[in-house]
């Protein structure tokens, strides 16, 4: 998959393209349906399938106070979109110039730059200044300018529309198990292992400490069953998110204990998939009580993986 970050670099390079338009924060199952639909359309038109999105959330420019935390990193989003069959990812910075484009001017930009034969958008997609552009408006423009517009129905689960907002709410509440089917995969946090306080090793349960990428959402405090991935290998794990209140900690940490692993992970990049919450964070009377609880947590995680 080719990746472009500026419209000027892609203008005129493709014809008969199939374009998926959206923010695609999370690349959840609804987003996946849109991108796969565009890829299928591209096979019919013999053009490239192009995902046109933004490197930042539009609300970070429109109303920064309302800009939500991100569900995935840019690198992981790129990986997921490539796996869905996209030929091209166009991820441009959403800025004031794009914000102020009228719906008509945005359609001109789309046609002149990407020359689509087909455009795929979700039913709630909006574009142009103040979000005035609608799928219906895009459909009318397509009829006039020679491209097809496909608007798949919203994906629902249990009668509820799958949305990034709902997924964020579940993750913040620690309900990563409920978020997983909406994402189409477990929720993931990736990072480079850093030096912690060494308390886990002292207790007999060494942990890999990572920090989430700036702006990324982190599950609510508690203990989770996890998968931990690095260097092409995977381990079952138990991760704690919290501030270590037993030791009067203040800063939140993500600490993952890998079951059956012994070795040094410092400065290595790992990915932690959060599968299910085992318990809330608690304050213990001291190190020994905490040590006993960690042993219980590990036993519960092993039972979960059975």
C-alpha positions in Angstrom: 0.0 0.0 0.0 1.3 3.4 -0.9 1.0 6.2 1.6 0.6 9.9 0.8 0.3 12.8 3.2 -0.3 15.6 0.8 -2.9 16.0 -1.9 -0.3 17.6 -4.2 1.7 14.4 -4.2 -1.3 12.3 -5.4 -3.1 14.7 -7.8 -3.5 13.2 -11.2 -1.7 9.9 -10.4 -4.9 7.7 -10.5 -7.9 7.4 -12.6 -11.1 5.3 -12.2 -10.3 5.1 -8.5 -12.6 3.9 -5.7 -12.4 6.2 -2.8 -13.4 5.5 0.8 -14.0 8.8 2.7 -14.0 9.1 6.5 -12.1 9.8 9.7 -11.7 6.1 10.4 -10.5 6.5 13.9 -10.4 3.0 15.3 -10.9 1.3 11.9 -13.8 -0.5 13.6 -16.1 -3.0 11.9 -18.2 -0.2 10.4 -15.1 1.5 8.9 -13.9 -1.9 7.7 -17.1 -2.4 5.8 -16.7 0.9 4.0 -13.1 0.3 3.1 -13.8 -3.3 1.9 -16.7 -1.9 -0.2 -14.3 0.6 -1.9 -11.7 -2.2 -2.5 -14.4 -4.3 -4.2 -15.5 -1.4 -6.3 -11.9 -0.8 -7.4 -11.7 -4.3 -8.7 -14.7 -3.6 -10.9 -13.4 -0.3 -12.2 -9.8 -1.5 -12.7 -8.6 1.5 -10.6 -6.9 1.9 -7.3 -8.7 1.7 -4.0 -7.9 4.9 -2.0 -8.7 5.6 1.6 -8.9 9.4 2.0 -8.7 10.4 5.7 -7.0 12.8 8.1 -3.9 12.4 10.2 -5.6 14.3 13.0 -9.1 14.3 14.3 -11.1 17.1 12.7 -12.4 18.2 16.1 -8.8 19.0 17.1 -9.2 22.0 14.7 -12.9 22.6 14.9 -13.3 22.4 18.7 -10.1 21.3 20.5 -11.9 21.0 23.8 -14.2 18.3 22.3 -11.5 16.4 20.4 -11.6 12.8 21.6 -8.7 10.5 22.5 -7.6 8.3 19.6 -8.5 4.6 19.5 -5.4 3.6 17.6 -2.0 5.0 16.6 -1.3 6.2 13.1 1.1 3.3 12.5 -1.5 0.7 13.6 -4.3 2.4 11.5 -2.0 2.2 8.5 -1.4 -1.5 9.1 -5.1 -2.3 9.5 -6.1 -0.3 6.4 -3.5 -2.1 4.3 -4.9 -5.5 5.5 -8.3 -4.5 4.3 -7.1 -4.3 0.7 -6.5 -0.6 0.1 -4.0 0.2 -2.5 -3.4 3.8 -1.3 -3.8 5.6 2.0 -4.1 9.4 1.7 -3.8 10.8 5.2 -3.6 14.5 5.2 -3.5 17.0 8.0 -7.0 18.5 8.7 -6.4 22.3 8.9 -8.2 25.6 8.6 -8.0 25.5 4.8 -9.9 22.2 4.7 -12.2 23.4 7.4 -13.3 26.4 5.4 -13.9 24.6 2.1 -17.5 24.7 1.0 -19.1 21.3 0.2 -18.9 22.1 -3.5 -15.2 23.0 -3.3 -14.5 19.8 -1.4 -16.1 17.8 -4.2 -14.0 19.7 -6.8 -10.9 18.8 -4.8 -12.0 15.2 -4.6 -12.6 14.9 -8.4 -9.6 16.9 -9.5 -7.2 15.0 -7.2 -8.4 11.5 -7.3 -10.6 11.1 -10.4 -13.0 8.6 -8.8 -15.2 6.2 -10.6 -16.7 5.3 -7.2 -16.9 7.0 -3.8 -18.0 5.1 -0.6 -19.1 6.9 2.5 -21.0 6.0 5.7 -24.6 7.2 6.1 -23.6 9.8 8.7 -20.7 11.2 6.7 -20.4 15.0 6.4 -18.0 17.3 4.6 -17.3 20.9 3.8 -17.7 24.0 5.9 -19.7 23.3 9.1 -20.3 19.8 7.9 -22.9 21.0 5.5 -22.2 18.3 2.9 -24.2 15.1 3.1 -24.2 11.7 1.3 -27.2 12.9 -0.6 -25.4 16.0 -1.8 -22.4 13.8 -2.8 -24.7 11.4 -4.7 -26.2 14.2 -6.7 -22.7 15.5 -7.5 -21.7 12.1 -8.6 -24.6 11.8 -11.1 -23.5 15.2 -12.6 -19.8 14.5 -12.7 -19.7 10.8 -13.6 -18.9 8.9 -10.4 -20.9 6.4 -8.4 -21.6 7.0 -4.7 -22.2 4.0 -2.5 -23.6 4.5 1.0 -23.6 1.2 2.9 -26.0 0.9 5.8 -24.5 1.5 9.3 -23.2 -1.7 10.9 -25.1 -2.6 14.0 -24.6 -5.1 16.8 -27.3 -6.0 19.2 -29.5 -3.3 17.6 -26.9 -0.6 18.4 -24.9 1.3 15.7 -21.2 0.6 15.9 -19.4 3.9 16.5 -16.1 5.2 17.7 -17.9 7.1 20.5 -19.5 3.9 21.9 -16.2 2.1 21.7 -14.4 4.9 23.6 -17.1 4.7 26.3 -16.6 1.0 26.7 -12.8 1.2 26.9 -12.8 4.0 29.4 -15.2 1.9 31.6 -12.8 -1.0 31.3 -15.2 -3.1 29.3 -12.6 -4.1 26.7 -14.4 -7.5 26.1 -17.5 -5.6 24.9 -15.4 -3.2 22.8 -13.5 -6.1 20.9 -16.4 -7.2 18.6 -17.1 -3.6 17.7 -13.5 -3.1 16.8 -13.2 -6.5 15.1 -10.2 -7.3 17.3 -9.0 -6.7 20.8 -8.2 -3.1 21.9 -4.4 -2.6 21.6 -1.8 -0.3 23.2 1.7 -0.3 21.8 4.9 1.2 23.2 8.5 0.9 24.0 9.3 -0.9 27.3 10.7 1.7 29.8 12.3 1.4 33.2 9.7 1.3 36.0 10.2 1.3 39.7 11.2 -2.4 39.7 8.6 -3.2 42.3 7.1 -6.1 40.2 10.4 -7.9 40.1 10.9 -7.4 43.8 7.5 -9.0 44.4 8.4 -11.9 42.1 6.3 -10.8 39.1 8.4 -8.7 36.7 6.5 -6.4 34.4 7.1 -4.6 31.2 6.2 -1.0 31.6 4.9 1.0 28.6 3.4 4.4 28.0 0.6 4.9 25.5 1.1 7.1 22.5 0.3 10.8 23.1 -3.5 11.3 22.7 -4.4 7.6 22.7 -7.2 6.3 25.0 -6.2 4.0 27.8 -8.7 1.6 29.5 -10.0 2.3 33.0 -7.9 1.4 36.0 -7.8 -2.3 36.8 -6.2 -5.6 36.1 -6.7 -7.2 32.6 -6.1 -10.5 30.8 -3.9 -9.7 27.8 -2.0 -10.9 24.9 1.5 -9.4 24.6 3.2 -9.3 21.2 6.8 -8.6 20.2 9.3 -9.7 17.6 6.7 -12.0 16.0 6.0 -13.9 19.2 3.0 -13.7 21.6 2.5 -14.5 25.2 -0.5 -14.6 27.5 -0.3 -11.9 30.1 -1.8 -9.9 33.0 -1.6 -6.2 32.8 -2.3 -3.6 35.5 -3.4 0.0 34.7 -3.3 2.4 37.5 -1.2 4.5 39.9 -0.2 1.8 42.4 -2.2 3.2 45.3 -0.8 0.7 47.7 2.5 2.5 47.4 0.9 6.0 47.2 1.6 6.3 43.5 0.1 9.2 41.5 1.0 8.7 37.9 -0.9 6.1 35.9 1.2 3.2 34.5 0.6 0.3 32.1 2.5 -2.7 33.4 2.3 -6.1 31.7 3.4 -9.4 33.2 4.1 -12.1 30.6 3.1 -15.6 31.6 5.9 -18.1 31.0 8.4 -15.5 29.8 11.8 -14.7 31.3 14.1 -12.2 29.7 14.9 -8.5 29.2 12.4 -6.4 27.3 13.8 -3.0 28.0 13.8 -0.7 25.0 11.9 -3.2 22.9 8.6 -2.4 21.3 5.6 -4.5 22.5 1.9 -4.5 21.7 -0.6 -5.3 24.5 -4.0 -6.5 23.5 -6.6 -6.1 26.3 -9.0 -9.0 26.4 -11.0 -8.9 29.6 -11.0 -7.0 32.9 -10.3 -9.3 35.8 -10.8 -6.8 38.7 -10.8 -3.1 39.6 -7.7 -1.5 41.1 -7.5 -1.7 44.8 -5.4 -0.5 47.7 -3.8 -3.2 49.7 -2.4 -3.2 53.3 1.1 -3.8 52.1 3.5 -5.7 49.8 2.6 -9.1 51.0 -1.1 -8.7 50.5 -0.5 -7.3 47.1 1.8 -10.2 46.2 -1.0 -12.7 47.2 -3.5 -10.8 45.1 -1.2 -10.8 42.0 -0.9 -14.6 42.4 -4.7 -14.8 42.3 -4.9 -12.5 39.3 -2.5 -14.7 37.4 -4.5 -17.8 38.3 -7.7 -16.1 37.1 -5.9 -15.1 33.9 -4.8 -18.7 33.3 -8.4 -19.8 33.8 -9.6 -17.2 31.3 -7.2 -18.4 28.7 -8.5 -22.0 29.1 
